[in-house]
Amino acid sequence: MFVTKPPERAEDTDPPDDDSLLSLRSAMIIFGSLVVAIIVGVLTFAAAGSLPVAALAGGGAFPGTMTFLHKQISRRS
């Protein structure tokens, strides 16, 4: 029986060529989380009619969406 090792992940040891503050992946995760949080806040305000409740719902959706997108969007293609 032959046992093969899984391919090793190539780690990016070189710094990025540009002087960007965030990578495209990080920017898209934050933007997507912000969009979801705004949608949740607007829908909650429409349903409940309370601005503090809508702000809490949108604020709670933001970190949950960030965690979900962080796990779903791969680092390498």
C-alpha positions in Angstrom: 0.0 0.0 0.0 1.4 3.4 -1.0 1.0 6.3 1.3 1.2 9.7 -0.2 1.6 13.0 1.7 -1.0 15.7 1.0 0.4 18.6 -0.9 1.9 21.3 1.3 0.3 24.8 1.3 2.4 27.4 -0.3 2.8 30.2 2.2 3.3 33.7 0.8 6.5 34.9 2.4 6.9 37.9 0.1 5.3 41.1 1.2 2.6 42.5 -1.1 3.8 44.7 -4.0 1.5 47.5 -3.2 1.0 49.6 -0.1 -2.6 48.7 0.5 -3.9 48.8 4.1 -6.1 45.7 3.6 -6.1 42.8 1.3 -8.9 42.4 -1.2 -10.2 39.4 0.7 -10.3 41.4 4.0 -12.0 44.3 2.3 -14.7 42.1 0.8 -15.4 40.4 4.1 -15.8 43.7 5.9 -17.9 45.1 3.1 -20.1 42.1 2.9 -20.6 42.1 6.7 -21.5 45.7 6.6 -24.1 45.2 3.9 -25.7 42.3 5.8 -25.7 44.3 9.0 -27.4 47.3 7.3 -30.0 45.0 5.7 -30.7 43.3 9.1 -31.0 46.7 10.8 -33.4 48.1 8.2 -35.6 45.0 8.2 -35.7 44.9 12.0 -36.6 48.6 12.2 -39.4 48.0 9.7 -40.7 45.1 11.7 -40.2 46.4 15.3 -40.3 50.2 14.7 -37.6 50.7 17.4 -34.2 52.2 16.4 -32.3 50.8 19.4 -33.5 47.3 18.7 -32.6 47.7 15.0 -29.1 48.9 15.9 -28.6 46.0 18.3 -29.8 43.5 15.6 -27.5 45.0 12.9 -24.6 45.2 15.4 -25.1 41.5 16.2 -25.3 40.5 12.6 -22.0 42.1 11.7 -19.5 39.9 13.7 -21.6 36.8 12.9 -21.4 37.5 9.2 -17.7 38.3 9.4 -17.0 35.0 11.0 -19.1 33.2 8.4 -17.4 34.9 5.4 -14.0 34.4 6.9 -14.5 30.7 7.0 -16.2 30.5 3.6 -13.9 32.6 1.4 -10.7 30.8 0.8 -7.3 32.6 1.1 -5.9 31.0 -2.1 -7.6 30.2 -5.3 
